[in-house]
């Protein structure tokens, strides 16, 4: 009875309960729990230590990591699962876990991450991310495209070289005026600027083949609403591309760049895409800056079914 009471007392803490639910589904490392929960290593390690002392989890060495799994008795686990339904974050944890397991299975992903990490480290005349991006843009074949949170519209103007129509949306009237003048100046009659919020863009439902949120999501008051809106305006089969900052701790960005959010983890972005209804979700850290504060660029892609 004492052991059961002690276990129930431990699991009255929502964080320990969330951890038990996760390792009850899949053996996970501290780093993987960090990614899912968005918490620091020391906090998670402390909670795991308490769960391990109580005999609710065990760990096993796998390469460089300790993998934690659930060893709680079946009757206690059933009670814990019922209690977990009252913790709002548990549903998001499950979605993040599904995304993490997809990443594990994607062996090719690890290979291409390694390639991306090497790109640009060795000097090769004429080779750069900018040149590669412009080359890829020229072979894209989307008819109707939206650049959401377009700013002055550099990306929108590049897209207009190939797309049938590009809609650039920005909240700033001055940005829209400036961008529209550039479009006229450069003869881009298929590029239209509209004033609007990325959380409610002035675009008809199911009218786009491609929507892009490039370094815009971390300025949104409600990022989930922005992704929901992108889903709404895409046609079935349409795709959303999100380029944003990987979660960081450079708090000065709030004042320097008017950032609302300090980036997003891969699991959080994948969970938001999944919650909106997107499928075929992929995320990758596409670039790493070498200068402080060492921002990293997160790329996420999803398809509207």
Backbone bond lengths (Angstrom), bond angles and torsions (degrees), N, CA, C in turn:
res aa  C-N    CA-C-N  psi(-1)  N-CA   C-N-CA  omega(-1)  CA-C   N-CA-C  phi
1 X - - - 1.465 - - 1.523 111.03 -
2 X 1.363 115.50 -39.70 1.462 118.44 -179.39 1.518 111.01 -61.27
3 X 1.347 116.20 -41.14 1.460 120.63 -179.57 1.532 110.72 -63.61
4 X 1.333 116.42 -42.37 1.465 120.32 178.84 1.526 110.94 -64.32
5 X 1.323 116.91 -42.93 1.455 120.38 179.50 1.524 111.24 -63.82
6 X 1.342 115.57 -41.41 1.467 119.91 179.24 1.528 110.54 -64.27
7 X 1.336 114.98 -40.73 1.468 119.34 -179.94 1.523 111.12 -65.32
8 X 1.331 116.12 -43.08 1.469 119.74 179.39 1.525 111.23 -64.48
9 X 1.322 115.63 -36.55 1.461 119.41 177.54 1.517 110.58 -64.99
10 X 1.338 116.61 -43.09 1.465 120.67 177.90 1.528 111.05 -60.12
11 X 1.331 115.70 -42.57 1.460 120.14 -174.64 1.522 113.13 -81.44
12 X 1.338 117.30 -0.88 1.463 119.34 173.02 1.527 111.10 -72.86
13 X 1.345 116.35 -13.43 1.467 121.35 175.05 1.527 108.85 -83.52
14 X 1.333 119.58 121.56 1.472 121.70 -175.88 1.529 113.80 -58.29
15 X 1.335 117.35 -35.97 1.470 119.09 -179.14 1.520 111.22 -66.06
16 X 1.335 116.92 -45.34 1.469 119.44 179.08 1.530 110.62 -65.40
17 X 1.328 115.59 -35.31 1.467 119.25 178.16 1.526 110.40 -65.44
18 X 1.334 116.93 -43.24 1.467 120.77 178.10 1.529 111.36 -60.96
19 X 1.329 115.89 -42.41 1.470 120.10 179.60 1.527 110.39 -63.06
20 X 1.341 116.76 -44.31 1.463 119.48 -179.57 1.525 111.43 -62.17
21 X 1.333 117.32 -39.17 1.461 120.52 178.56 1.536 110.91 -63.30
22 X 1.313 115.75 -38.59 1.465 119.66 -178.78 1.521 111.71 -69.71
23 X 1.337 116.92 -50.32 1.472 119.07 -177.92 1.525 110.93 -74.19
24 X 1.341 116.32 -13.67 1.455 119.63 173.13 1.516 112.05 -75.46
25 X 1.328 115.96 -20.57 1.466 120.99 178.57 1.521 112.31 -93.86
26 X 1.350 115.86 -33.09 1.462 120.46 -174.52 1.526 109.30 -159.62
27 X 1.327 117.44 140.90 1.460 120.96 174.75 1.529 108.54 -67.19
28 X 1.334 115.71 128.38 1.461 120.34 -173.31 1.516 110.70 -133.78
29 X 1.336 115.48 150.42 1.461 121.53 175.07 1.533 109.59 -88.30
30 X 1.325 116.26 168.14 1.461 120.44 176.65 1.531 110.08 -60.91
31 X 1.341 116.06 -41.82 1.469 119.81 -179.82 1.520 111.31 -61.50
32 X 1.335 117.34 -39.09 1.467 120.45 179.37 1.531 110.78 -69.61
33 X 1.323 116.55 -37.72 1.463 119.66 175.59 1.523 110.98 -65.20
34 X 1.334 116.46 -36.62 1.466 120.13 175.01 1.518 110.74 -58.81
35 X 1.328 116.11 -45.59 1.470 120.54 -177.40 1.525 110.99 -63.39
36 X 1.315 116.64 -40.39 1.460 120.29 -177.68 1.527 111.64 -73.78
37 X 1.327 115.94 -45.68 1.455 120.91 -172.60 1.520 113.72 -87.33
38 X 1.351 117.09 -19.49 1.459 120.30 -178.06 1.518 112.37 67.04
39 X 1.330 116.29 34.26 1.463 121.64 -179.46 1.522 110.04 -118.33
40 X 1.327 115.67 163.64 1.451 121.08 179.39 1.518 112.85 -72.60
41 X 1.336 115.59 157.45 1.461 121.28 -177.37 1.527 112.43 -61.83
42 X 1.343 116.58 -43.64 1.460 119.65 -176.29 1.527 111.55 -63.20
43 X 1.326 116.60 -39.58 1.468 120.27 179.89 1.521 111.00 -64.17
44 X 1.331 116.07 -45.15 1.462 120.16 -179.08 1.529 110.57 -67.12
45 X 1.335 117.11 -41.94 1.464 120.65 179.89 1.526 111.06 -61.82
46 X 1.325 117.03 -39.16 1.465 121.10 178.38 1.521 111.00 -62.53
47 X 1.332 116.08 -44.91 1.464 120.21 -179.69 1.526 111.05 -65.78
48 X 1.330 116.91 -40.24 1.466 120.62 178.51 1.524 111.23 -64.17
49 X 1.326 115.88 -38.98 1.460 120.06 179.01 1.524 111.17 -60.89
50 X 1.330 116.51 -41.71 1.465 120.62 179.12 1.522 111.35 -66.86
51 X 1.337 116.22 -40.65 1.461 120.63 178.37 1.533 111.03 -66.59
52 X 1.321 115.69 -36.91 1.463 120.22 179.76 1.524 110.84 -69.30
53 X 1.329 117.41 -42.04 1.472 121.89 178.33 1.531 110.80 -59.90
54 X 1.325 115.49 -35.60 1.472 120.48 -179.91 1.527 112.04 -81.58
55 X 1.320 117.44 -2.58 1.459 120.95 179.03 1.509 114.51 78.59
56 X 1.336 116.97 19.79 1.467 120.35 -178.25 1.518 112.54 -93.35
57 X 1.326 117.51 -21.53 1.464 121.41 175.03 1.522 108.85 -136.27
58 X 1.305 115.40 159.52 1.453 121.90 173.85 1.517 108.36 -135.16
59 X 1.328 117.49 160.70 1.456 120.05 178.52 1.527 110.53 -127.58
60 X 1.323 113.74 151.67 1.459 121.20 -179.86 1.518 108.37 -139.13
61 X 1.334 115.98 135.31 1.457 120.52 -178.13 1.522 110.30 -70.98
62 X 1.344 116.02 132.87 1.467 122.06 175.09 1.515 107.91 -139.21
63 X 1.327 116.74 101.09 1.458 120.12 -175.55 1.516 110.34 65.37
64 X 1.324 116.25 -123.36 1.463 121.04 -179.56 1.527 112.85 -89.10
65 X 1.336 117.22 -7.08 1.461 120.40 -172.78 1.517 113.18 -113.77
66 X 1.317 115.66 152.36 1.457 122.08 165.95 1.523 107.67 -92.21
67 X 1.328 116.10 126.92 1.456 121.02 179.97 1.531 108.61 -102.66
68 X 1.329 115.94 125.08 1.459 121.93 -175.54 1.528 110.51 -100.39
69 X 1.330 115.52 136.30 1.459 120.74 177.07 1.522 109.63 -137.27
70 X 1.313 116.11 163.10 1.461 122.00 -173.95 1.535 110.76 -84.57
71 X 1.338 115.84 135.43 1.463 121.17 175.61 1.533 110.80 -125.09
72 X 1.322 116.72 16.71 1.464 120.70 -178.85 1.527 110.43 -66.60
73 X 1.313 116.16 148.20 1.459 121.24 177.67 1.525 110.22 -62.95
74 X 1.324 115.65 151.20 1.459 120.95 -174.54 1.532 112.28 -57.84
75 X 1.334 117.01 -43.39 1.474 119.25 -177.40 1.523 111.33 -67.06
76 X 1.345 116.43 -37.81 1.463 119.56 177.35 1.524 110.57 -67.42
77 X 1.335 116.60 -40.01 1.460 120.79 -179.28 1.527 110.62 -64.05
78 X 1.316 116.85 -36.39 1.471 119.93 178.27 1.526 110.82 -63.85
79 X 1.332 116.44 -41.40 1.464 120.50 177.56 1.531 110.02 -65.46
80 X 1.342 115.99 -42.07 1.465 121.23 179.97 1.526 111.22 -61.80
81 X 1.332 116.73 -39.44 1.471 120.78 179.57 1.524 111.07 -65.47
82 X 1.319 116.71 -38.21 1.466 120.02 176.40 1.527 110.75 -64.89
83 X 1.335 115.49 -42.43 1.470 119.58 179.41 1.521 110.96 -65.99
84 X 1.336 116.46 -35.47 1.467 121.04 -177.15 1.527 111.98 -63.32
85 X 1.337 117.06 -27.09 1.456 120.06 179.18 1.527 111.86 -65.10
86 X 1.345 116.69 -16.51 1.463 120.49 179.02 1.521 112.41 -91.98
87 X 1.337 117.12 -2.74 1.472 121.57 -179.88 1.523 108.53 -98.25
88 X 1.328 118.88 113.20 1.481 121.69 -173.14 1.527 113.58 -57.79
89 X 1.338 117.33 -32.84 1.462 119.66 -174.31 1.528 113.89 -74.79
90 X 1.320 117.73 -13.62 1.466 120.83 -174.14 1.528 112.03 -62.49
91 X 1.325 117.60 -39.18 1.475 120.55 179.82 1.528 110.62 -62.18
92 X 1.346 116.49 -42.89 1.465 120.14 177.83 1.520 110.86 -66.38
93 X 1.340 116.70 -35.81 1.471 120.31 176.85 1.525 110.74 -59.88
94 X 1.319 116.29 -41.58 1.477 120.22 -179.46 1.516 110.93 -64.18
95 X 1.339 115.80 -42.04 1.467 119.46 178.57 1.524 110.70 -64.57
96 X 1.323 116.84 -41.17 1.458 120.85 178.91 1.528 110.89 -65.32
97 X 1.323 116.50 -37.30 1.466 120.38 178.01 1.525 110.76 -64.86
98 X 1.329 117.12 -41.80 1.473 119.62 178.24 1.523 110.26 -59.97
99 X 1.343 115.98 -41.84 1.458 119.69 179.18 1.524 110.43 -64.55
100 X 1.312 117.58 -42.55 1.462 120.93 -178.97 1.529 110.77 -63.41
101 X 1.321 116.88 -39.76 1.463 120.00 179.68 1.524 111.55 -68.25
102 X 1.346 116.61 -32.98 1.473 119.07 174.78 1.520 109.70 -63.16
103 X 1.329 116.65 -41.83 1.462 121.14 179.08 1.522 111.21 -62.55
104 X 1.325 116.66 -40.13 1.463 120.48 179.01 1.520 111.34 -59.52
105 X 1.329 114.92 -42.90 1.460 119.06 -176.22 1.523 112.87 -73.49
106 X 1.297 116.51 -18.95 1.460 120.45 -175.35 1.533 110.15 -85.83
107 X 1.311 116.35 83.56 1.463 119.40 -177.44 1.523 111.49 -67.15
108 X 1.306 116.20 -31.43 1.469 118.90 178.09 1.515 110.32 -64.78
109 X 1.346 116.25 -32.75 1.456 120.75 -179.79 1.532 111.06 -58.05
110 X 1.331 116.52 -43.53 1.461 120.13 -179.69 1.525 110.74 -62.27
111 X 1.318 115.58 -38.86 1.468 120.06 179.71 1.523 110.42 -63.87
112 X 1.326 116.78 -45.39 1.464 119.36 -177.65 1.531 111.74 -72.65
113 X 1.344 117.15 -28.75 1.458 119.03 172.15 1.524 110.45 -60.24
114 X 1.325 115.27 -41.11 1.462 119.69 179.76 1.530 110.38 -65.39
115 X 1.317 116.09 -40.83 1.472 119.47 177.41 1.522 110.74 -61.92
116 X 1.346 116.03 -44.42 1.463 119.81 -179.17 1.516 110.93 -62.45
117 X 1.333 116.33 -36.93 1.451 120.01 179.69 1.520 112.51 -66.00
118 X 1.331 116.86 -28.31 1.463 120.02 -179.31 1.528 112.51 -85.86
119 X 1.339 115.80 -23.20 1.465 119.05 -174.73 1.524 110.11 -61.87
120 X 1.283 116.72 127.19 1.454 121.79 176.26 1.517 114.55 90.35
121 X 1.340 117.86 -10.84 1.462 119.08 179.48 1.524 111.82 -74.70
122 X 1.327 114.86 -34.15 1.467 119.44 177.05 1.519 108.38 -102.59
123 X 1.315 116.48 129.06 1.460 120.44 -177.01 1.530 111.07 -69.16
124 X 1.304 115.35 127.76 1.467 123.13 172.16 1.512 106.53 -133.04
125 X 1.334 119.02 119.56 1.467 121.00 -176.40 1.531 112.29 -53.07
126 X 1.323 115.48 126.93 1.462 120.49 174.66 1.512 115.49 85.19
127 X 1.349 117.26 -3.35 1.470 118.61 -178.71 1.521 109.81 -101.65
128 X 1.332 116.60 126.43 1.459 121.15 178.77 1.517 108.92 -156.61
129 X 1.353 115.35 162.13 1.455 119.82 175.61 1.528 110.42 -60.70
130 X 1.341 117.50 -38.88 1.460 121.17 -178.92 1.531 110.85 -61.06
131 X 1.337 115.92 -46.35 1.463 119.65 -179.41 1.521 110.67 -64.25
132 X 1.333 116.50 -41.54 1.457 120.43 179.50 1.526 110.81 -63.96
133 X 1.347 117.27 -43.08 1.466 120.97 -179.79 1.527 111.12 -62.70
134 X 1.329 117.07 -43.65 1.466 119.84 179.93 1.527 110.63 -64.28
135 X 1.319 117.03 -37.51 1.467 120.32 178.63 1.529 110.70 -64.24
136 X 1.338 116.57 -42.99 1.459 120.06 -179.31 1.524 111.79 -68.15
137 X 1.334 116.94 -37.72 1.465 120.96 178.30 1.522 110.79 -59.13
138 X 1.327 116.11 -36.41 1.467 119.81 -176.58 1.527 112.83 -70.54
139 X 1.319 118.28 -16.15 1.467 119.21 178.93 1.535 111.76 -106.69
140 X 1.332 117.60 0.32 1.453 119.43 174.25 1.525 109.79 -65.67
141 X 1.308 116.27 144.86 1.461 119.12 -176.55 1.528 110.53 -130.80
142 X 1.341 116.16 60.14 1.454 121.30 177.67 1.525 108.97 -104.56
143 X 1.317 116.95 139.31 1.460 119.94 -177.68 1.524 111.92 -78.74
144 X 1.333 116.75 -60.92 1.467 120.92 -176.39 1.527 108.75 -112.34
145 X 1.324 116.15 121.02 1.466 122.13 -173.45 1.529 109.29 -127.74
146 X 1.336 116.81 145.53 1.461 121.10 173.82 1.522 109.72 -124.51
147 X 1.326 115.28 133.63 1.463 122.70 172.76 1.529 105.72 -104.11
148 X 1.320 116.47 103.59 1.469 122.24 -172.88 1.519 110.33 -92.93
149 X 1.340 115.94 121.40 1.465 119.98 -171.94 1.509 109.04 76.99
150 X 1.327 115.48 49.82 1.467 122.30 -167.05 1.521 114.59 -74.66
151 X 1.350 118.62 -20.43 1.464 118.93 -174.72 1.522 109.49 63.89
152 X 1.334 115.05 -135.80 1.470 118.74 -179.70 1.519 112.44 -76.19
153 X 1.356 117.11 -8.39 1.453 120.30 170.55 1.512 116.97 89.84
154 X 1.318 118.32 26.26 1.472 120.34 178.67 1.520 110.80 -59.02
155 X 1.343 116.59 -47.59 1.454 120.22 179.88 1.523 110.87 -65.21
156 X 1.335 116.78 -41.45 1.466 120.85 -179.44 1.522 111.03 -60.17
157 X 1.334 116.73 -38.76 1.459 120.06 179.78 1.523 111.72 -68.43
158 X 1.320 116.83 -35.99 1.469 119.75 175.63 1.524 110.58 -65.98
159 X 1.333 116.28 -42.15 1.463 120.61 179.90 1.526 111.67 -64.86
160 X 1.313 116.03 -32.77 1.468 120.80 -177.74 1.520 112.61 -65.71
161 X 1.307 117.53 -14.63 1.458 120.33 177.52 1.533 111.58 -67.13
162 X 1.357 116.38 -26.60 1.458 119.72 -175.28 1.523 114.05 -118.84
163 X 1.334 116.71 -33.65 1.462 119.63 -174.37 1.521 111.83 -73.89
164 X 1.319 115.38 155.97 1.463 120.85 175.99 1.532 109.76 -69.78
165 X 1.351 115.33 -40.19 1.462 120.28 177.88 1.523 109.25 -149.92
166 X 1.329 116.43 138.74 1.465 121.89 176.14 1.524 108.81 -123.69
167 X 1.322 116.41 130.34 1.465 122.27 176.20 1.526 107.71 -110.54
168 X 1.321 116.36 119.40 1.461 121.47 178.82 1.524 108.86 -104.93
169 X 1.333 116.04 121.40 1.466 121.06 -176.58 1.524 109.64 -113.23
170 X 1.332 116.46 131.09 1.458 120.25 175.39 1.522 109.27 -148.76
171 X 1.327 115.52 150.72 1.458 121.40 -176.78 1.533 112.61 -78.19
172 X 1.335 117.07 -21.11 1.456 121.13 -175.53 1.533 112.04 -90.09
173 X 1.332 118.36 117.83 1.473 120.42 177.72 1.526 112.21 -58.07
174 X 1.334 117.38 -36.26 1.473 120.25 -179.96 1.520 111.07 -66.51
175 X 1.335 117.08 -40.57 1.463 120.85 177.44 1.524 110.44 -62.74
176 X 1.324 115.92 -43.89 1.468 120.89 -179.58 1.524 110.24 -63.73
177 X 1.327 116.88 -43.31 1.458 121.03 179.20 1.526 110.96 -62.84
178 X 1.325 115.98 -43.95 1.457 120.73 179.86 1.527 111.16 -64.27
179 X 1.331 115.92 -46.31 1.458 120.37 -178.68 1.513 112.81 -64.14
180 X 1.346 116.18 -42.20 1.459 120.17 179.65 1.529 111.38 -63.41
181 X 1.339 115.81 -38.95 1.469 119.91 177.94 1.528 110.54 -63.48
182 X 1.329 117.28 -39.83 1.468 120.82 177.69 1.519 111.01 -64.97
183 X 1.337 116.61 -39.55 1.459 120.43 179.62 1.520 110.91 -62.42
184 X 1.329 116.14 -43.82 1.467 120.79 178.47 1.520 109.66 -64.57
185 X 1.309 115.76 -44.29 1.470 121.28 -178.87 1.522 111.48 -59.52
186 X 1.326 116.34 -35.54 1.463 120.25 -177.48 1.528 113.34 -98.12
187 X 1.324 115.96 10.64 1.463 120.23 174.94 1.515 114.41 68.25
188 X 1.341 117.25 29.37 1.465 120.83 -179.64 1.526 109.28 -93.91
189 X 1.308 116.22 77.92 1.471 121.04 -176.07 1.523 112.30 -71.01
190 X 1.316 117.05 -15.48 1.472 120.85 -179.85 1.535 112.00 -91.67
191 X 1.338 117.16 6.55 1.464 121.82 179.81 1.532 109.37 -109.03
192 X 1.333 115.97 119.08 1.462 121.58 -178.10 1.526 110.48 -119.51
193 X 1.310 116.79 129.79 1.462 122.26 177.76 1.524 109.93 -98.91
194 X 1.331 115.32 138.98 1.459 120.76 178.58 1.531 109.35 -134.74
195 X 1.327 116.58 139.78 1.461 121.48 175.10 1.520 108.42 -80.72
196 X 1.311 116.33 127.91 1.459 118.85 179.39 1.511 112.52 178.93
197 X 1.313 115.21 167.10 1.453 123.65 -179.47 1.524 109.01 -95.66
198 X 1.340 117.54 140.36 1.465 119.69 179.88 1.529 111.35 -67.43
199 X 1.339 117.64 -16.28 1.456 119.85 177.18 1.529 111.75 -80.90
200 X 1.317 117.16 -14.99 1.465 122.09 176.24 1.522 108.42 -151.72
201 X 1.330 118.86 65.73 1.468 121.38 -175.01 1.528 111.83 -64.73
202 X 1.325 117.34 141.56 1.473 121.35 -179.25 1.530 111.27 -78.64
203 X 1.321 115.22 68.05 1.467 122.46 -177.67 1.519 107.72 -137.03
204 X 1.319 117.10 138.28 1.463 121.86 -178.65 1.526 111.93 -61.58
205 X 1.320 115.45 149.22 1.459 120.20 176.72 1.523 110.87 -63.86
206 X 1.320 114.94 144.37 1.472 123.57 175.90 1.529 112.30 50.16
207 X 1.341 115.68 46.22 1.463 119.17 -178.00 1.530 113.36 -116.90
208 X 1.335 118.07 -5.77 1.466 120.79 -174.27 1.520 112.68 -110.94
209 X 1.321 114.63 149.16 1.464 120.84 170.72 1.532 110.91 -92.52
210 X 1.327 115.88 -29.21 1.465 120.96 -177.41 1.524 109.87 -148.17
211 X 1.324 116.14 134.00 1.471 121.64 173.34 1.519 108.17 -124.15
212 X 1.334 115.92 141.56 1.460 120.66 -178.89 1.522 109.51 -128.44
213 X 1.325 115.40 131.64 1.468 123.03 171.70 1.526 106.02 -114.63
214 X 1.316 116.73 95.44 1.461 120.93 -175.62 1.526 110.15 -104.63
215 X 1.332 116.36 108.91 1.469 123.67 -179.16 1.542 111.06 51.99
216 X 1.310 115.34 38.20 1.472 121.10 -179.67 1.519 112.13 -116.70
217 X 1.328 117.03 -29.76 1.465 120.33 -172.23 1.527 112.45 -63.00
218 X 1.344 117.85 -34.37 1.466 118.67 -178.00 1.531 112.18 -75.10
219 X 1.342 117.27 -4.02 1.464 120.88 173.17 1.527 111.90 -94.72
220 X 1.330 117.23 -11.70 1.468 121.13 -176.64 1.517 111.05 -72.79
221 X 1.317 115.80 141.53 1.460 119.88 175.18 1.523 109.67 -67.89
222 X 1.346 115.54 -39.69 1.465 121.55 -179.90 1.537 108.40 -129.27
223 X 1.326 118.45 89.08 1.472 121.54 -177.12 1.527 113.73 -54.99
224 X 1.335 116.65 -37.57 1.459 118.77 -179.75 1.528 111.49 -61.54
225 X 1.343 117.09 -37.87 1.465 120.20 178.10 1.528 111.10 -64.17
226 X 1.332 116.54 -37.34 1.463 120.10 179.27 1.528 110.66 -63.76
227 X 1.332 116.87 -41.92 1.464 120.36 178.96 1.523 110.66 -70.94
228 X 1.334 116.95 -38.15 1.469 120.28 175.37 1.527 110.80 -59.29
229 X 1.335 115.96 -41.42 1.465 120.44 -179.41 1.520 111.17 -67.33
230 X 1.326 116.69 -38.39 1.468 119.84 176.90 1.527 110.43 -61.74
231 X 1.322 116.67 -40.65 1.466 121.01 177.16 1.524 110.27 -60.29
232 X 1.328 115.49 -43.17 1.466 121.10 -176.72 1.528 112.77 -62.09
233 X 1.323 117.77 -37.64 1.465 120.35 -174.06 1.529 113.13 -91.39
234 X 1.330 116.91 -3.85 1.462 119.76 177.27 1.527 111.27 -87.38
235 X 1.320 115.89 145.38 1.460 120.60 172.54 1.533 109.10 -73.28
236 X 1.332 118.67 158.20 1.465 119.62 170.53 1.535 109.31 -55.58
237 X 1.308 116.13 130.25 1.457 120.80 -175.21 1.517 113.29 91.72
238 X 1.351 116.20 -10.51 1.462 120.20 178.44 1.522 110.92 -72.09
239 X 1.325 115.58 159.27 1.465 119.44 -174.84 1.521 111.30 -123.61
240 X 1.325 114.28 148.58 1.462 121.91 173.70 1.522 108.55 -112.82
241 X 1.333 115.75 132.68 1.461 121.66 173.26 1.527 107.73 -114.78
242 X 1.316 115.99 126.08 1.466 121.49 176.79 1.524 108.47 -115.15
243 X 1.327 115.67 122.55 1.465 121.82 171.44 1.523 106.39 -116.34
244 X 1.314 116.59 120.45 1.460 119.00 -177.71 1.522 108.96 -150.80
245 X 1.322 116.21 -174.99 1.460 120.73 178.79 1.521 110.05 -87.40
246 X 1.321 115.25 137.59 1.453 119.59 170.54 1.529 107.51 -67.28
247 X 1.307 116.69 148.25 1.468 121.09 -177.70 1.534 110.63 -50.96
248 X 1.338 115.96 132.63 1.463 121.21 -176.80 1.522 109.39 -141.52
249 X 1.323 116.76 178.95 1.468 120.85 -177.67 1.527 112.54 -121.26
250 X 1.342 117.03 18.81 1.461 121.04 -179.98 1.526 108.31 -82.27
251 X 1.326 115.98 84.05 1.461 121.52 -172.81 1.526 113.11 -63.84
252 X 1.339 116.47 -23.75 1.470 119.88 -179.93 1.521 112.59 -62.19
253 X 1.330 116.87 -17.88 1.468 120.71 179.83 1.521 111.93 -60.36
254 X 1.327 116.82 -25.53 1.463 119.76 179.93 1.532 110.77 -63.21
255 X 1.333 116.65 -39.23 1.466 120.36 -179.97 1.520 111.82 -88.91
256 X 1.338 116.75 -40.24 1.466 119.77 -176.30 1.524 112.58 -67.60
257 X 1.344 116.71 -41.24 1.467 120.69 -173.01 1.519 113.48 -121.55
258 X 1.334 116.98 9.34 1.470 121.78 -178.85 1.524 111.68 58.29
259 X 1.337 116.49 34.78 1.463 120.59 179.10 1.521 109.88 -74.79
260 X 1.329 116.02 134.97 1.466 121.25 176.22 1.522 110.57 -87.24
261 X 1.324 116.47 -35.08 1.460 122.32 -178.18 1.526 109.25 -124.12
262 X 1.315 116.38 146.19 1.469 120.97 178.58 1.527 109.39 -90.59
263 X 1.321 114.37 60.66 1.460 120.77 178.87 1.519 112.55 72.17
264 X 1.336 115.77 -173.66 1.459 122.46 -177.13 1.529 109.33 -141.31
265 X 1.305 116.74 145.91 1.460 120.02 173.19 1.525 108.94 -76.49
266 X 1.319 116.91 162.88 1.465 120.43 177.50 1.524 110.55 -59.60
267 X 1.328 116.49 -42.99 1.461 119.29 -176.14 1.526 111.77 -67.44
268 X 1.333 117.23 -37.04 1.472 120.30 179.04 1.524 110.04 -66.18
269 X 1.332 117.03 -44.97 1.464 119.54 179.06 1.521 110.60 -62.71
270 X 1.325 116.92 -44.78 1.469 119.98 179.42 1.526 110.90 -61.75
271 X 1.328 117.10 -38.62 1.471 120.57 179.42 1.522 111.46 -65.67
272 X 1.335 117.00 -39.98 1.461 120.41 178.22 1.532 110.65 -64.32
273 X 1.319 116.53 -42.69 1.465 120.28 178.66 1.532 110.49 -62.72
274 X 1.310 115.99 -43.56 1.466 120.40 -179.84 1.528 111.13 -65.16
275 X 1.322 116.41 -41.16 1.464 120.61 179.79 1.520 111.79 -62.32
276 X 1.334 117.28 -34.50 1.464 121.10 178.84 1.517 112.50 -72.56
277 X 1.341 116.81 -19.26 1.458 120.09 179.86 1.518 114.42 114.57
278 X 1.329 117.67 1.15 1.464 120.42 -179.21 1.529 111.24 -70.39
279 X 1.317 115.15 149.66 1.464 122.16 175.11 1.532 108.40 -124.06
280 X 1.332 115.68 179.32 1.473 121.48 -178.87 1.539 110.44 51.97
281 X 1.313 115.30 43.75 1.465 121.41 -174.16 1.526 110.62 -78.87
282 X 1.319 115.26 133.00 1.456 121.74 175.52 1.523 108.97 -134.46
283 X 1.319 116.72 143.29 1.462 120.95 172.28 1.519 108.74 -135.59
284 X 1.319 115.55 151.63 1.464 120.79 178.13 1.525 108.43 -159.26
285 X 1.320 116.68 147.27 1.460 121.06 171.25 1.519 106.59 -83.08
286 X 1.339 116.62 107.79 1.462 121.72 -168.64 1.523 113.79 -88.31
287 X 1.333 117.60 -21.49 1.465 118.87 -177.77 1.522 109.47 -156.75
288 X 1.320 115.49 152.27 1.462 121.85 179.14 1.521 108.37 -134.01
289 X 1.320 117.23 119.61 1.458 120.47 179.00 1.529 110.11 -76.24
290 X 1.324 115.49 141.24 1.459 119.84 -177.45 1.530 112.74 -88.88
291 X 1.330 117.02 -16.39 1.462 120.70 -179.42 1.528 110.35 -97.78
292 X 1.343 115.61 148.06 1.466 120.56 177.90 1.528 109.95 -59.47
293 X 1.330 117.98 140.72 1.461 128.79 8.52 1.528 115.03 -88.32
294 X 1.327 116.99 22.38 1.470 121.73 173.09 1.528 113.25 59.27
295 X 1.341 115.61 49.17 1.460 119.83 176.21 1.533 110.03 -60.59
296 X 1.329 115.13 147.60 1.456 121.12 174.41 1.521 108.45 -120.83
297 X 1.319 116.35 145.47 1.464 121.81 -177.24 1.523 110.24 -99.45
298 X 1.320 115.17 124.72 1.451 122.17 179.96 1.524 110.08 -100.63
299 X 1.302 116.72 130.04 1.469 122.82 177.99 1.521 108.63 -113.46
300 X 1.327 116.03 128.54 1.452 121.60 175.28 1.522 110.45 -130.28
301 X 1.310 116.82 140.89 1.469 122.40 -178.88 1.518 108.71 -133.39
302 X 1.326 116.68 138.47 1.447 121.64 174.72 1.520 111.27 -144.96
303 X 1.325 117.03 156.04 1.465 122.78 -179.45 1.513 110.01 -118.20
304 X 1.341 116.65 135.81 1.461 119.46 173.74 1.526 108.87 -80.91
305 X 1.339 117.76 120.27 1.477 119.51 -178.79 1.521 112.01 -70.35
